Amino acid sequence: MREKIHSYLGFAKRSRNLISGYNSCIYAIKRRKIHLLILTADLSENTKKKFLAVAESGNVQLRIYGTMEKMQEMTGETGRGIYGITDKNLAEAIKREIDKIDQYERNGKKEE
């Protein structure tokens, strides 16, 4: 499943449907461009709280996934922990895969 997310994020990057970085994502949320916001698990709690509030006010779905290092490998973006997906269908596909992984981890099952 992680391979699917890796592919989806790579495709989003190549098709210019991936926004990364603190200010870029806030700006895009305010302009209603982002359909899914992905935060890495190793961001500070303060940043997570701020983006939870911003996502809620902008009516954007938010998921916490991976680490900065893993996301850096997937997207090629260095030192970023905040990602926004601007394509609605791609956002749905990524959200579905992240939810599957979360469900497997909660049930104690191993990933496929």
Backbone hydrogen bonds in HBPLUS format (Angstrom, degrees):
<---DONOR---> <-ACCEPTOR-->    atom                        ^
c    i                          cat <-CA-CA->   ^        H-A-AA   ^      H-
h    n   atom  resd res      DA  || num        DHA   H-A  angle D-A-AA Bond
n    s   type  num  typ     dist DA aas  dist angle  dist       angle   num
A0004-LYS N   A0001-MET O   3.03 MM   3  5.19 123.8  2.36  98.2 112.0     1
A0005-ILE N   A0001-MET O   3.19 MM   4  6.64 159.6  2.24 152.2 156.4     2
A0006-HIS N   A0002-ARG O   2.83 MM   4  6.05 159.4  1.88 148.3 154.9     3
A0007-SER N   A0003-GLU O   2.88 MM   4  6.13 156.3  1.94 145.0 151.0     4
A0008-TYR N   A0004-LYS O   2.80 MM   4  6.08 164.9  1.82 155.5 159.7     5
A0009-LEU N   A0005-ILE O   2.84 MM   4  6.00 165.9  1.86 156.5 159.7     6
A0010-GLY N   A0006-HIS O   2.99 MM   4  6.13 156.2  2.04 144.8 151.9     7
A0011-PHE N   A0007-SER O   2.85 MM   4  6.05 156.0  1.90 150.6 157.5     8
A0012-ALA N   A0008-TYR O   2.85 MM   4  6.08 155.1  1.91 146.3 153.5     9
A0013-LYS N   A0009-LEU O   2.95 MM   4  6.17 154.5  2.02 145.4 151.8    10
A0014-ARG N   A0010-GLY O   2.99 MM   4  6.25 164.2  2.02 149.0 152.9    11
A0015-SER N   A0011-PHE O   2.86 MM   4  5.99 149.5  1.95 148.8 157.4    12
A0017-ASN N   A0012-ALA O   2.72 MM   5  4.70 162.3  1.75 154.6 153.4    13
A0016-ARG N   A0013-LYS O   3.21 MM   3  5.14 161.0  2.25 104.2 107.7    14
A0086-THR N   A0017-ASN O   2.94 MM  69  4.97 162.6  1.97 134.2 139.7    15
A0019-ILE N   A0084-GLY O   2.79 MM  65  4.88 164.1  1.82 148.5 152.9    16
A0084-GLY N   A0019-ILE O   2.65 MM  65  4.88 159.0  1.69 149.9 154.2    17
A0021-GLY N   A0082-ILE O   2.93 MM  61  5.32 154.9  2.00 148.2 152.2    18
A0025-CYS N   A0021-GLY O   3.11 MM   4  6.04 157.9  2.16 143.6 149.5    19
A0026-ILE N   A0022-TYR O   3.11 MM   4  6.36 160.5  2.15 151.5 157.2    20
A0027-TYR N   A0023-ASN O   2.97 MM   4  6.09 167.7  1.99 152.1 155.6    21
A0028-ALA N   A0024-SER O   2.98 MM   4  6.14 158.2  2.03 143.8 150.1    22
A0029-ILE N   A0025-CYS O   2.88 MM   4  6.02 151.5  1.96 147.9 155.2    23
A0030-LYS N   A0026-ILE O   3.03 MM   4  6.26 161.6  2.06 151.2 155.8    24
A0031-ARG N   A0027-TYR O   3.09 MM   4  6.36 140.4  2.25 140.2 151.1    25
A0033-LYS N   A0028-ALA O   2.85 MM   5  5.15 178.8  1.85 155.9 155.5    26
A0032-ARG N   A0029-ILE O   2.99 MM   3  4.86 158.5  2.03 103.5 109.1    27
A0035-HIS N   A0085-ILE O   2.82 MM  50  5.86 173.2  1.83 165.2 166.0    28
A0085-ILE N   A0036-LEU O   2.83 MM  49  5.19 161.2  1.87 154.4 160.3    29
A0037-LEU N   A0061-GLN O   2.85 MM  24  6.17 160.1  1.89 156.4 163.2    30
A0063-ARG N   A0037-LEU O   2.88 MM  26  6.33 153.8  1.95 162.9 171.4    31
A0038-ILE N   A0083-TYR O   2.69 MM  45  5.03 171.4  1.70 156.3 159.5    32
A0083-TYR N   A0038-ILE O   2.83 MM  45  5.03 161.0  1.86 154.0 158.9    33
A0039-LEU N   A0063-ARG O   2.91 MM  24  6.34 160.3  1.95 156.7 163.2    34
A0065-TYR N   A0039-LEU O   2.85 MM  26  6.23 154.7  1.92 158.9 167.3    35
A0040-THR N   A0081-GLY O   2.96 MM  41  5.14 146.1  2.07 149.5 152.3    36
A0043-LEU N   A0040-THR O   3.36 MM   3  5.88 158.7  2.41 118.2 117.3    37
A0041-ALA N   A0066-GLY O   2.77 MM  25  5.85 165.8  1.79 165.1 165.1    38
A0048-LYS N   A0044-SER O   3.06 MM   4  6.41 160.8  2.10 152.8 158.4    39
A0049-LYS N   A0045-GLU O   2.92 MM   4  6.15 158.2  1.97 149.1 154.7    40
A0050-LYS N   A0046-ASN O   2.99 MM   4  6.26 161.7  2.02 149.6 154.3    41
A0051-PHE N   A0047-THR O   2.97 MM   4  6.19 165.3  1.99 154.2 157.6    42
A0052-LEU N   A0048-LYS O   2.86 MM   4  5.99 144.4  1.98 145.2 155.6    43
A0053-ALA N   A0049-LYS O   3.07 MM   4  6.32 157.6  2.12 149.2 154.0    44
A0054-VAL N   A0050-LYS O   2.95 MM   4  6.23 158.8  1.99 147.1 153.6    45
A0055-ALA N   A0051-PHE O   2.81 MM   4  5.79 161.6  1.85 143.0 148.4    46
A0056-GLU N   A0052-LEU O   2.97 MM   4  6.04 154.3  2.04 140.0 147.5    47
A0057-SER N   A0053-ALA O   2.94 MM   4  6.13 161.8  1.97 148.7 153.6    48
A0058-GLY N   A0054-VAL O   2.93 MM   4  6.06 143.6  2.07 142.2 152.3    49
A0060-VAL N   A0055-ALA O   2.82 MM   5  4.82 171.6  1.83 144.7 147.6    50
A0059-ASN N   A0056-GLU O   3.23 MM   3  5.02 159.0  2.28  98.3 104.4    51
A0071-MET N   A0067-THR O   2.93 MM   4  6.13 170.5  1.94 160.1 163.0    52
A0072-GLN N   A0068-MET O   2.83 MM   4  5.88 145.0  1.95 142.6 152.6    53
A0073-GLU N   A0069-GLU O   3.14 MM   4  6.45 150.0  2.24 142.4 149.2    54
A0074-MET N   A0070-LYS O   3.06 MM   4  6.39 151.9  2.14 144.6 152.5    55
A0075-THR N   A0071-MET O   2.87 MM   4  5.98 156.9  1.92 152.6 157.5    56
A0076-GLY N   A0072-GLN O   2.80 MM   4  5.13 148.3  1.90 135.8 144.1    57
A0091-ALA N   A0087-ASP O   2.89 MM   4  5.99 154.5  1.95 150.1 158.0    58
A0092-GLU N   A0088-LYS O   3.00 MM   4  6.27 153.2  2.08 146.3 153.1    59
A0093-ALA N   A0089-ASN O   3.06 MM   4  6.32 158.8  2.11 146.9 152.0    60
A0094-ILE N   A0090-LEU O   2.98 MM   4  6.21 165.8  2.00 153.8 157.1    61
A0095-LYS N   A0091-ALA O   2.90 MM   4  5.99 162.0  1.93 148.1 153.9    62
A0096-ARG N   A0092-GLU O   2.94 MM   4  6.07 157.9  1.99 147.0 152.8    63
A0097-GLU N   A0093-ALA O   3.10 MM   4  6.36 156.2  2.16 146.2 151.9    64
A0098-ILE N   A0094-ILE O   2.94 MM   4  6.19 161.3  1.97 155.3 160.3    65
A0099-ASP N   A0095-LYS O   2.92 MM   4  6.09 159.3  1.97 149.8 155.8    66
A0100-LYS N   A0096-ARG O   3.00 MM   4  6.25 148.1  2.10 141.6 150.2    67
A0101-ILE N   A0097-GLU O   3.07 MM   4  6.35 160.4  2.11 148.7 153.1    68
A0102-ASP N   A0098-ILE O   2.94 MM   4  6.21 162.1  1.97 151.3 156.4    69
A0103-GLN N   A0099-ASP O   2.92 MM   4  6.10 154.3  1.99 145.9 152.7    70
A0104-TYR N   A0100-LYS O   2.97 MM   4  6.24 160.5  2.00 152.0 156.7    71
A0105-GLU N   A0101-ILE O   2.95 MM   4  6.18 159.8  1.99 152.5 158.1    72
A0106-ARG N   A0102-ASP O   2.92 MM   4  6.11 153.3  1.99 147.0 154.2    73
A0107-ASN N   A0103-GLN O   3.01 MM   4  6.18 148.5  2.12 145.2 153.5    74
A0109-LYS N   A0104-TYR O   2.93 MM   5  5.09 141.5  2.08 158.6 156.8    75
A0108-GLY N   A0105-GLU O   3.25 MM   3  5.04 152.5  2.33  94.0 102.0    76
